[in-house]
Amino acid sequence: MFSLVVAFTNWNLIQAAPLQFAGLDNFAALLRSQDFWLYFINTVYFMLGLPVAIAGSLFLAVLLSQKLRAAVIYRTLFYLPSFTAGVALIILWKALYNPSFGPINAFLDAMLEPIRQFAETVGGWWLIREQGATGWLGGGSEAPPWLSRLSEIGPPEWLASTKNLLGLDVEHVRMVRTQWGLGARDAIIFMGIWTAVGGGNMLLYLAGISNIPPELYEAAEIDGAGRWAKFRHITWPQLAPTTFFILIMSVPTARAVLQMTNFLPGALSAAGFALDSGNFCRYIRGRDTRTPMAHSSALFELRSRNVIQTHFLEH
């Protein structure tokens, strides 16, 4: 309530000027700020993992609702990450994402090795062609750039990289080709999906499926409906209220996952992610004391307290 009131005034922590009603000026200033849109885009980017996590929870719930042997054991195994402490999960994923000896990069490196060998082989043929031998590629004094890129392709650096799947720039609201790839933001999204798929959402879907009247499925079977038809016309519509509830509750859950990045120094320093309002962080760090505290309150009210590049805070 206090933040809501302050958002419409010129109040700041120093309050050198008399308290005055500012109307929507703070919100208008935020909408004109490039930093605000940078935080907003980062928020939307992190939220891209929510549909995948919800779909995964629904898939597991439907699978575990079937008559399977040891179904209780499977449910327990999938729900185990929810019992594990957040710090322990962070340590686990930090080791998995290690670019030097992490198992994820080891697997990806083995998958990319044939591509590198192919690029090197084709590059060798290209050089032979330039030396006068007969070749099937031909043309040009040097191998094309794409061969060089393929020969140097490797697994991502994950928490030590600012790259992302959309190629979002670090400091500006734009897409840059050099930023395309996998980085810390994607690593955090994957971690959040893994944590959420077998958690409380799965249990909510299991509870919702158990409340669906079996007579509906029996009538569908009599009409000759298959598994997909039963899911599309019975299971999914009956789970609509549950899905809506999960979608609403997943937003703060996703933010809780982002808060665990405080234990990921690689993601915070190298990729530059910190959690909180940009203006508030700047005020606390003492960089921009001219920014009214009301701007931070307005930003909080817009629910844009989000990832902010540590580059802005430390330089």
Solvent accessible surface area in square Angstrom, and as a share of the most:
residue,aa,sasa,rsa
1,M,178,0.80
2,F,136,0.57
3,S,31,0.20
4,L,77,0.38
5,V,89,0.51
6,V,8,0.05
7,A,0,0.00
8,F,55,0.23
9,T,16,0.09
10,N,42,0.21
11,W,61,0.21
12,N,30,0.16
13,L,89,0.44
14,I,114,0.58
15,Q,50,0.22
16,A,98,0.76
17,A,55,0.42
18,P,101,0.63
19,L,110,0.55
20,Q,110,0.49
21,F,159,0.66
22,A,21,0.16
23,G,15,0.15
24,L,121,0.60
25,D,90,0.47
26,N,6,0.03
27,F,30,0.12
28,A,36,0.28
29,A,27,0.21
30,L,3,0.02
31,L,91,0.45
32,R,184,0.67
33,S,39,0.25
34,Q,87,0.38
35,D,28,0.14
36,F,10,0.04
37,W,97,0.34
38,L,6,0.03
39,Y,5,0.02
40,F,86,0.36
41,I,48,0.25
42,N,1,0.00
43,T,32,0.19
44,V,72,0.41
45,Y,6,0.02
46,F,11,0.05
47,M,41,0.18
48,L,92,0.46
49,G,7,0.07
50,L,23,0.11
51,P,83,0.52
52,V,85,0.49
53,A,4,0.03
54,I,16,0.08
55,A,60,0.46
56,G,19,0.18
57,S,0,0.00
58,L,17,0.08
59,F,133,0.56
60,L,18,0.09
61,A,0,0.00
62,V,39,0.23
63,L,76,0.38
64,L,2,0.01
65,S,40,0.26
66,Q,97,0.43
67,K,211,0.90
68,L,73,0.36
69,R,227,0.83
70,A,52,0.40
71,A,19,0.15
72,V,111,0.64
73,I,104,0.53
74,Y,97,0.37
75,R,90,0.33
76,T,70,0.41
77,L,98,0.49
78,F,76,0.32
79,Y,51,0.19
80,L,86,0.43
81,P,22,0.14
82,S,50,0.32
83,F,153,0.64
84,T,57,0.33
85,A,66,0.51
86,G,29,0.28
87,V,68,0.39
88,A,46,0.35
89,L,9,0.05
90,I,1,0.00
91,I,112,0.57
92,L,81,0.40
93,W,23,0.08
94,K,88,0.37
95,A,51,0.39
96,L,43,0.21
97,Y,7,0.02
98,N,37,0.19
99,P,66,0.42
100,S,99,0.64
101,F,153,0.64
102,G,1,0.01
103,P,73,0.46
104,I,46,0.23
105,N,6,0.03
106,A,61,0.48
107,F,128,0.53
108,L,51,0.25
109,D,56,0.29
110,A,68,0.53
111,M,116,0.52
112,L,34,0.17
113,E,66,0.30
114,P,80,0.51
115,I,67,0.34
116,R,35,0.13
117,Q,99,0.44
118,F,112,0.47
119,A,2,0.02
120,E,110,0.49
121,T,64,0.37
122,V,4,0.02
123,G,13,0.13
124,G,29,0.28
125,W,116,0.41
126,W,29,0.10
127,L,99,0.49
128,I,83,0.42
129,R,91,0.33
130,E,70,0.32
131,Q,154,0.69
132,G,66,0.64
133,A,44,0.34
134,T,138,0.81
135,G,34,0.33
136,W,165,0.58
137,L,59,0.29
138,G,20,0.20
139,G,45,0.44
140,G,54,0.52
141,S,95,0.61
142,E,134,0.60
143,A,32,0.25
144,P,24,0.15
145,P,91,0.57
146,W,116,0.41
147,L,4,0.02
148,S,54,0.35
149,R,158,0.58
150,L,50,0.25
151,S,32,0.20
152,E,140,0.63
153,I,60,0.31
154,G,37,0.35
155,P,37,0.23
156,P,27,0.17
157,E,95,0.43
158,W,9,0.03
159,L,16,0.08
160,A,51,0.40
161,S,13,0.08
162,T,34,0.20
163,K,87,0.37
164,N,0,0.00
165,L,86,0.43
166,L,79,0.39
167,G,3,0.02
168,L,18,0.09
169,D,18,0.09
170,V,28,0.16
171,E,59,0.26
172,H,74,0.33
173,V,60,0.34
174,R,136,0.50
175,M,137,0.61
176,V,43,0.25
177,R,223,0.81
178,T,104,0.60
179,Q,25,0.11
180,W,165,0.58
181,G,12,0.12
182,L,50,0.25
183,G,0,0.00
184,A,0,0.00
185,R,2,0.01
186,D,3,0.01
187,A,0,0.00
188,I,3,0.01
189,I,21,0.11
190,F,79,0.33
191,M,2,0.01
192,G,13,0.12
193,I,30,0.15
194,W,98,0.34
195,T,26,0.15
196,A,24,0.18
197,V,30,0.17
198,G,5,0.05
199,G,3,0.03
200,G,38,0.37
201,N,26,0.13
202,M,0,0.00
203,L,74,0.37
204,L,69,0.34
205,Y,0,0.00
206,L,20,0.10
207,A,51,0.40
208,G,14,0.13
209,I,25,0.13
210,S,87,0.56
211,N,120,0.62
212,I,11,0.05
213,P,57,0.36
214,P,84,0.53
215,E,108,0.48
216,L,69,0.34
217,Y,53,0.20
218,E,99,0.44
219,A,54,0.42
220,A,14,0.11
221,E,103,0.46
222,I,147,0.75
223,D,121,0.63
224,G,63,0.61
225,A,33,0.26
226,G,42,0.41
227,R,215,0.79
228,W,172,0.60
229,A,30,0.23
230,K,35,0.15
231,F,51,0.21
232,R,141,0.51
233,H,121,0.54
234,I,18,0.09
235,T,9,0.05
236,W,111,0.39
237,P,64,0.40
238,Q,86,0.38
239,L,0,0.00
240,A,53,0.41
241,P,96,0.60
242,T,27,0.16
243,T,23,0.13
244,F,134,0.56
245,F,102,0.43
246,I,1,0.00
247,L,84,0.42
248,I,92,0.47
249,M,95,0.43
250,S,7,0.04
251,V,76,0.44
252,P,76,0.48
253,T,71,0.41
254,A,16,0.12
255,R,54,0.20
256,A,50,0.39
257,V,17,0.10
258,L,11,0.06
259,Q,86,0.38
260,M,33,0.15
261,T,3,0.02
262,N,92,0.47
263,F,107,0.44
264,L,4,0.02
265,P,74,0.47
266,G,25,0.24
267,A,0,0.00
268,L,39,0.19
269,S,81,0.52
270,A,53,0.41
271,A,2,0.01
272,G,5,0.05
273,F,4,0.02
274,A,19,0.15
275,L,30,0.15
276,D,33,0.17
277,S,2,0.01
278,G,0,0.00
279,N,25,0.13
280,F,61,0.25
281,C,19,0.11
282,R,34,0.12
283,Y,23,0.09
284,I,103,0.52
285,R,139,0.51
286,G,48,0.46
287,R,128,0.47
288,D,30,0.15
289,T,71,0.41
290,R,209,0.76
291,T,16,0.10
292,P,31,0.20
293,M,28,0.12
294,A,0,0.00
295,H,33,0.15
296,S,8,0.05
297,S,10,0.06
298,A,0,0.00
299,L,1,0.00
300,F,62,0.26
301,E,47,0.21
302,L,71,0.35
303,R,166,0.61
304,S,4,0.03
305,R,87,0.32
306,N,4,0.02
307,V,2,0.01
308,I,0,0.00
309,Q,1,0.01
310,T,13,0.07
311,H,74,0.33
312,F,25,0.10
313,L,16,0.08
314,E,111,0.50
315,H,146,0.65
